[in-house]
């Protein structure tokens, strides 16, 4: 359970310092890995669309258009996922940092 100390401007002081370390390492590593994978996904999406447009012929135009739309939808959904998880982390660890039961309680409730 965290206690709010007015001298630390609302930053909770944890009874267990390993819990705070775990939360810091977990969230930093999670967002770093997600950001790197998101960058790789966007690079692969752009490369795929580039090669699909380049090889477009009259024989496979419907197939090419379908694949371009599919790649675009997957990229949009990936962007939405990254944006929503970033929002949740911001709400839990920045906006509501001093929630009485801790930031994990917001995510689990």
C-alpha positions as CSV (number, residue, x, y, z in Angstrom):
1,X,0.0,0.0,0.0
2,X,1.3,3.4,-0.9
3,X,1.4,6.5,1.3
4,X,1.3,10.0,0.0
5,X,4.0,12.3,1.5
6,X,3.4,16.0,1.0
7,X,7.1,16.6,0.8
8,X,7.4,14.5,-2.4
9,X,4.6,16.4,-4.2
10,X,2.2,13.4,-4.3
11,X,4.6,10.8,-5.4
12,X,3.8,7.7,-3.4
13,X,6.4,6.1,-1.1
14,X,6.3,2.4,-1.4
15,X,6.9,0.0,1.5
16,X,8.6,-2.4,-0.9
17,X,11.3,-0.7,-3.1
18,X,11.4,-3.8,-5.3
19,X,7.8,-3.2,-6.4
20,X,8.6,0.3,-7.6
21,X,11.6,-1.0,-9.4
22,X,9.5,-3.8,-11.0
23,X,6.9,-1.3,-12.2
24,X,9.6,1.0,-13.7
25,X,11.4,-1.7,-15.5
26,X,8.2,-3.4,-16.7
27,X,6.6,-0.4,-18.2
28,X,9.8,1.1,-19.7
29,X,10.8,-2.3,-21.3
30,X,7.2,-2.9,-22.5
31,X,6.8,0.4,-24.3
32,X,10.3,0.2,-25.7
33,X,9.7,-3.2,-27.2
34,X,6.3,-2.2,-28.5
35,X,7.8,0.9,-30.1
36,X,10.6,-1.0,-31.8
37,X,8.2,-3.7,-33.2
38,X,5.8,-0.9,-34.3
39,X,8.6,0.7,-36.3
40,X,9.4,-2.7,-37.9
41,X,5.8,-3.3,-38.7
42,X,5.4,0.1,-40.4
43,X,8.6,-0.4,-42.4
44,X,7.4,-3.9,-43.6
45,X,4.0,-2.4,-44.4
46,X,5.4,0.4,-46.5
47,X,7.8,-2.0,-48.3
48,X,5.0,-4.4,-49.0
49,X,2.8,-1.7,-50.5
50,X,5.7,-0.4,-52.5
51,X,6.4,-3.8,-54.1
52,X,2.7,-4.5,-54.6
53,X,2.2,-1.2,-56.5
54,X,5.4,-1.8,-58.5
55,X,4.4,-5.3,-59.7
56,X,0.8,-4.4,-60.5
57,X,-0.4,-5.7,-63.8
58,X,-3.8,-6.1,-65.5
59,X,-3.9,-9.8,-64.6
60,X,-3.7,-9.4,-60.8
61,X,-5.1,-5.9,-60.2
62,X,-8.0,-7.1,-58.0
63,X,-5.6,-9.2,-56.0
64,X,-3.1,-6.4,-55.6
65,X,-5.8,-3.9,-54.5
66,X,-7.1,-6.4,-52.0
67,X,-3.6,-6.9,-50.5
68,X,-2.9,-3.2,-50.4
69,X,-6.2,-2.6,-48.5
70,X,-5.4,-5.5,-46.2
71,X,-1.9,-4.1,-45.4
72,X,-3.4,-0.7,-44.8
73,X,-6.0,-2.0,-42.4
74,X,-3.5,-4.0,-40.5
75,X,-1.2,-0.9,-40.2
76,X,-4.2,1.2,-39.0
77,X,-5.2,-1.4,-36.4
78,X,-1.5,-1.6,-35.2
79,X,-1.4,2.1,-34.9
80,X,-4.6,2.1,-32.9
81,X,-3.2,-0.6,-30.6
82,X,-0.1,1.3,-29.9
83,X,-2.0,4.6,-29.3
84,X,-4.5,2.9,-26.9
85,X,-1.8,1.2,-24.8
86,X,0.2,4.4,-24.6
87,X,-2.9,6.1,-23.4
88,X,-3.5,3.5,-20.7
89,X,0.1,3.7,-19.5
90,X,-0.2,7.5,-19.4
91,X,-3.4,7.4,-17.4
92,X,-2.1,4.8,-14.9
93,X,1.5,6.1,-14.4
94,X,1.2,9.8,-15.0
95,X,-2.3,11.1,-14.5
96,X,-3.4,8.8,-11.7
97,X,-0.1,8.0,-10.2
98,X,-1.2,8.6,-6.6
99,X,-4.4,6.5,-6.9
100,X,-5.0,5.0,-3.4
101,X,-4.4,1.4,-4.3
102,X,-1.7,2.0,-6.8
103,X,-1.6,2.2,-10.6
104,X,-2.1,-1.6,-11.1
105,X,-5.6,-1.3,-9.5
106,X,-6.7,1.1,-12.2
107,X,-5.7,-1.3,-14.9
108,X,-7.3,-4.3,-13.2
109,X,-10.6,-2.7,-12.2
